């Protein structure tokens, strides 16, 4: 980055954050504090109203904005989401460019609009690996739009949810349960939209796949999003967690790495194969993924999952013998 570009970037950085210390700016732009001091002097000489307070750092005189761009909250959110996707999907050079673009967009927003945009940016996320973020049908699009509105307005929702595997060992596949949920965030993961929120039915934080939601209704009740909730760019750490360990044969290890489960937390090479550790709330969440590896997969723990997989395999065998 040449000096002219850096000076503009520093102004945008100061617009985006009320106060910035010299060492923070030096870390951001990967230069020395001495260079930052010279740049601040140059900005002052150029007429940029920079304020300096020992111990707090640098700031701009309130009301000074450069350049005179105006984004709506929706426009800025879309641009920032695009920058997030680029930062996750390309090499280091483009990651740095995307992050720099995000800082510039945030820098030209007034304080109140910036807060609204950053809130929306946290609540609507794209995770690497997604193919298309547009729902396949108009019905799915309507659900997505309604959920987005409920998140923005902090309105409670109710819907019927069809889980691939039931929560209990005797639950029927695809069984429907009615859920009342405080919607916190939408995330696009692995080609599908997921809603994260507090489920009053299950009394805990839960994640729901959009295609499995039916009969979505927005309720008149509102809710307060927990101030301490930070979803970030990862799956929320939901409690309690059930730890699953499965050993995948060496001949499929490559494909396991290529198509990991959403619940994977670790993969370790062993002489016997690839040891995969997963964290789930219920063993039903991981059944489909494990069964997909057939005889190349062996569950090590927990014992309840081993028993359930064995029972499922016996049922599959009977179904084929009867056929």
C-alpha positions in Angstrom: 0.0 0.0 0.0 1.5 3.4 -1.0 1.4 6.3 1.3 -1.5 8.1 -0.3 -3.7 5.0 0.0 -2.6 4.5 3.5 -3.4 8.1 4.6 -7.0 7.6 3.2 -7.2 4.2 4.9 -6.2 5.8 8.2 -8.9 8.4 7.9 -11.5 5.7 7.2 -10.2 3.7 10.1 -10.6 6.7 12.5 -14.1 7.2 11.1 -15.0 3.6 11.8 -13.8 3.7 15.4 -14.0 6.6 17.8 -10.4 6.3 19.2 -7.4 4.5 17.9 -4.0 4.3 19.5 -0.8 4.6 17.4 0.2 1.0 18.2 -3.2 -0.3 17.1 -3.0 1.6 13.8 0.6 0.4 13.3 -0.6 -3.2 13.8 -3.5 -2.7 11.4 -1.3 -1.3 8.6 1.8 -3.3 9.4 4.1 -0.3 9.8 6.0 1.2 12.7 4.6 3.7 15.3 7.1 6.2 14.0 5.5 6.0 10.6 2.1 6.5 12.1 3.3 9.6 13.9 4.5 11.0 10.5 1.3 10.1 8.8 -0.8 11.9 11.5 1.3 15.0 11.1 0.8 14.8 7.3 -3.0 14.5 7.7 -3.0 17.5 10.0 -1.0 19.5 7.5 -3.5 18.5 4.8 -6.4 19.9 6.8 -7.9 16.7 8.2 -9.1 17.5 11.8 -7.2 14.9 13.8 -7.5 15.1 17.6 -4.8 13.5 19.8 -5.1 12.7 23.5 -2.2 11.0 25.4 -3.4 7.6 26.6 -6.4 7.5 24.3 -4.9 7.9 20.9 -6.2 9.6 17.8 -9.7 10.6 16.7 -11.5 12.8 14.2 -13.5 15.9 15.0 -17.1 14.8 15.3 -19.0 15.3 12.1 -16.1 14.9 9.8 -16.8 12.3 7.1 -14.7 11.4 4.1 -15.6 10.6 1.4 -19.2 11.8 1.2 -20.8 8.4 0.5 -24.1 7.4 1.9 -25.2 3.7 2.3 -28.5 2.5 3.7 -28.2 -0.2 6.3 -29.3 -2.9 3.8 -26.8 -1.7 1.2 -23.9 -1.7 3.7 -24.9 -5.1 5.1 -24.9 -6.7 1.6 -21.5 -5.2 0.8 -20.0 -6.4 4.1 -21.5 -9.9 3.7 -19.9 -10.0 0.3 -16.6 -9.0 1.7 -16.9 -11.7 4.4 -17.5 -14.4 1.7 -14.4 -13.2 -0.2 -12.3 -13.1 3.0 -13.2 -16.8 3.6 -12.9 -18.1 0.1 -9.7 -16.7 -1.3 -6.0 -16.5 -0.5 -4.2 -14.2 2.0 -3.9 -11.3 -0.5 -7.6 -11.2 -1.2 -8.5 -11.8 2.5 -6.5 -8.6 3.3 -8.3 -6.7 0.5 -11.7 -7.8 1.7 -10.9 -6.8 5.3 -9.7 -3.4 4.1 -12.9 -2.9 2.0 -15.0 -3.8 5.1 -13.1 -1.2 7.2 -13.7 1.5 4.5 -17.4 0.7 4.2 -17.9 0.9 8.0 -15.8 4.0 8.1 -18.2 6.1 6.0 -21.3 5.2 8.0 -22.6 7.4 10.8 -22.4 5.9 14.3 -26.0 4.9 14.6 -26.1 3.3 11.1 -22.8 1.5 11.8 -24.2 -0.1 14.9 -27.3 -1.3 13.0 -25.1 -2.7 10.2 -22.7 -4.5 12.5 -25.6 -6.1 14.3 -27.1 -7.3 11.1 -23.7 -8.5 9.9 -23.4 -10.8 13.0 -27.0 -12.1 12.6 -26.8 -13.0 8.9 -23.7 -15.0 8.0 -22.2 -17.0 5.2 -19.8 -19.8 6.0 -17.2 -21.1 3.5 -18.3 -24.1 1.5 -21.7 -22.7 0.5 -22.7 -23.1 -3.1 -25.8 -20.9 -3.6 -27.4 -18.8 -1.0 -30.7 -18.4 -2.9 -33.4 -20.7 -1.7 -34.7 -23.2 -4.4 -38.3 -22.2 -4.2 -40.5 -19.2 -3.7 -41.8 -20.9 -0.5 -38.3 -21.1 0.9 -37.6 -17.5 -0.1 -40.7 -16.4 1.8 -39.6 -18.2 4.9 -36.2 -16.7 4.7 -37.6 -13.2 4.3 -40.0 -13.7 7.2 -37.3 -15.0 9.5 -35.0 -12.1 8.6 -37.7 -9.7 9.5 -38.3 -11.5 12.8 -34.6 -11.3 13.6 -34.5 -7.6 12.9 -37.7 -6.8 14.8 -36.9 -9.3 17.7 -40.2 -11.0 17.1 -40.8 -14.6 18.4 -41.8 -17.3 15.8 -43.5 -20.6 15.9 -43.2 -23.5 13.4 -43.3 -27.2 12.9 -39.9 -28.8 12.5 -39.2 -32.1 10.8 -36.0 -33.6 12.2 -34.2 -36.1 10.0 -33.8 -38.3 13.1 -35.9 -38.1 16.2 -34.4 -37.1 19.6 -35.2 -40.5 21.2 -34.2 -44.0 20.2 -37.8 -44.8 19.2 -38.6 -41.5 17.5 -39.7 -41.9 13.9 -37.5 -40.4 11.2 -38.9 -37.1 10.0 -41.2 -36.7 13.0 -42.7 -33.2 13.3 -42.6 -31.2 16.6 -44.0 -27.7 17.2 -41.3 -25.2 18.2 -41.6 -21.7 19.7 -38.3 -19.9 19.1 -36.6 -16.5 19.7 -34.7 -16.1 16.3 -31.2 -14.8 16.8 -29.3 -15.3 13.6 -29.3 -16.8 10.1 -26.3 -18.6 8.6 -25.7 -20.1 5.2 -23.7 -23.3 5.8 -22.8 -26.0 3.3 -25.4 -24.9 0.7 -28.3 -24.5 3.1 -29.8 -21.8 5.4 -29.9 -22.4 9.1 -31.7 -20.5 11.9 -30.1 -20.2 15.3 -32.3 -19.2 18.3 -33.5 -20.0 21.7 -36.1 -22.8 21.5 -38.7 -22.5 24.3 -39.9 -26.0 23.5 -36.4 -27.6 24.2 -35.3 -24.8 26.6 -32.0 -24.1 25.0 -30.1 -22.7 22.0 -30.9 -24.7 18.9 -30.1 -24.6 15.1 -32.8 -25.4 12.5 -32.4 -26.1 8.8 -34.7 -23.8 6.7 -36.0 -26.6 4.5 -37.3 -28.6 7.5 -39.4 -25.6 8.8 -43.1 -25.7 8.0 -46.0 -23.6 9.1 -43.9 -20.6 10.0 -45.8 -18.0 12.0 -44.5 -14.7 13.4 -45.9 -14.1 16.9 -46.8 -10.7 18.5 -44.4 -11.4 21.4 -41.0 -9.7 21.3 -37.8 -10.8 23.0 -34.5 -9.4 24.1 -31.4 -10.9 22.5 -28.9 -11.8 25.2 -26.3 -9.0 25.4 -23.5 -11.6 26.0 -24.4 -13.7 23.0 -21.6 -13.7 20.4 -22.3 -16.1 17.5 -19.2 -14.9 15.6 -18.3 -16.9 12.5 -18.6 -20.3 14.1 -21.4 -22.6 15.2 -22.6 -21.5 18.6 -21.2 -23.5 21.5 -24.4 -25.1 22.7 -24.7 -27.1 26.0 -24.8 -29.8 26.8 -22.5 -31.4 24.2 -22.3 -35.2 23.6 -18.9 -36.1 22.3 -18.8 -38.7 19.5 -15.7 -40.5 18.3 -15.7 -42.5 15.1 -12.8 -44.2 13.2 -12.9 -43.9 9.4 -10.9 -46.4 7.3 -7.8 -45.0 5.5 -9.4 -45.6 2.1 -12.2 -43.0 2.8 -10.1 -40.6 4.9 -9.6 -38.2 1.9 -13.4 -38.1 1.2 -14.2 -37.6 4.9 -11.9 -34.5 5.0 -13.6 -33.2 1.8 -17.1 -33.7 3.2 -16.9 -33.2 7.0 -19.9 -33.2 9.2 -21.3 -29.8 10.4 -20.6 -31.1 14.0 -16.9 -32.0 13.4 -14.6 -30.5 16.0 -11.4 -32.5 15.3 -9.8 -34.9 12.8 -6.7 -36.9 13.8 -4.6 -39.3 11.8 -4.0 -42.7 13.5 -2.4 -46.0 12.2 -5.9 -47.5 12.0 -7.4 -44.6 10.1 -8.9 -41.1 10.6 -10.2 -40.5 14.1 -13.1 -38.0 13.8 -14.4 -36.2 17.0 -17.9 -34.6 16.8 -19.9 -32.6 19.3 -23.7 -32.9 19.2 -26.7 -32.4 21.4 -28.3 -35.7 20.5 -27.0 -38.7 18.6 -29.8 -38.4 16.1 -28.1 -35.3 14.6 -25.1 -37.4 13.4 -26.8 -40.7 12.4 -27.2 -39.8 8.7 -23.6 -38.7 8.2 -22.2 -41.8 9.9 -24.4 -44.2 8.0 -23.2 -42.7 4.8 -19.8 -44.2 5.3 -21.1 -47.7 5.6 -18.7 -50.5 6.5 -15.8 -48.0 6.4 -16.9 -46.4 9.6 -16.7 -47.7 13.2 -18.1 -45.7 16.2 -15.8 -45.9 19.3 -18.0 -43.8 21.6 -20.6 -43.4 23.0 -22.0 -46.9 23.5 -25.6 -45.7 23.0 -24.7 -44.5 19.5 -23.0 -47.9 18.7 -26.2 -49.7 19.8 -28.4 -47.4 17.8 -26.4 -47.8 14.7 -26.4 -51.6 15.1 -30.2 -51.5 15.5 -30.5 -49.3 12.4 -28.3 -51.7 10.4 -30.4 -54.7 11.4 -33.6 -52.9 10.4 -32.0 -52.1 7.0 -31.0 -55.7 6.6 -34.6 -56.9 7.4 -36.0 -54.4 5.0 -33.9 -55.7 2.1 -34.5 -59.4 3.0 -38.2 -58.8 3.0 -37.9 -57.1 -0.4 
